[in-house]
Amino acid sequence: MTRETLWLVIGFAGQAVFTGRFVLQWLYSEFKRRSVIPVGFWYLSMLGSALLLTYAIYRQDPVFIIGQGFGLLVYLRNLQLIARHQEQKE
């Protein structure tokens, strides 16, 4: 496998994980019969964004880097808020 092929695999894997979060949210909402965002959505968002950010850094694409970097912060913050809410419930 060439270096370029490896980076394409990382990029496509990131995109697949990132897309998977929407599939998860859709199926979970169908199961609950209402619009719901499961915690797994945020984990898939974070993983997909981290992979895509890594790929964007390799590609040296500042637009992609800023977009994925900011999104990563939002996903981390949402997970922090969820964890805080869970602690308050206990």
N, C-alpha and C positions, 0 to 999 in steps of 0.2 A: 504494500500500500504506500503510495507516495504521500509526501507531506501535504500537498494540496488536497488530495483525496481525503485525508484524515480531517482537515479543516472543513471540508464540505460535509462530511459525516457529522461533525460537531454542530455545524450550522443547521443541517436538516433535523438532527435529533432535538436541538433546541426548539425549532419550529414545530415539530411533532408534539413535544411535551406542552408547549404553549397553546397549541390548538386543542390538545387533549383536555385542558382545563374547561374549555367551553362545552365540550361533549359531556364531561362530568357534571357540570352545572345543569345542563339541559336534562340529562337523564335523571339526576337527583330531583330536580324540580318536577319532572313528570311523575316520579315515584311519590313525591309528597303532594302532588296535585296543586302546587302553588309555587311561586318563584322563590327559590332558596339558593343561597350561596354557601355550599359546604366548606368546611375548613380545608379540605383537600384541594379546593380551587386555589387557595392562596399558596399552598405548598407547590402545586404544579406551576403556578405563576412565577414563583420565586425560582424554581429550578429551571424552567424554560427561559426566563429572563437572564439568569446567570449564564446559561449556555450561549444564548444569543449575544450577551454582552461580551463574552470571551471571543466569540466569532467576530463581532464588530471591532473589537480591539485589534485582532489579528488583521482584519481588513483595513484598519485605520480609517473607519467611517465615522466622523464626528457626529453626524446627525443620528445615526443608529446608536452610537455610544451614549449620547445624552438621553435619548429616548428610553433605552433599556436601563440605563443607570438610574434614572428618575423612577421608572416603574418598579425597579428592585426595591428602592426605598419605601415606596407606597405599600408593596406586598409585605415587607418586613414589619412596617408599622401596623398593618392590619392584623398580622399574627400576634404582635405584641398586645394590641387592644383585646383580641380574643382571649389570650392567656390571662390578662388582667381581669377580664370579666369572669372567667372561670374561677380564678382565685377568690373573687368577691362572693361567688355563689357558694363556696365551700365553707 
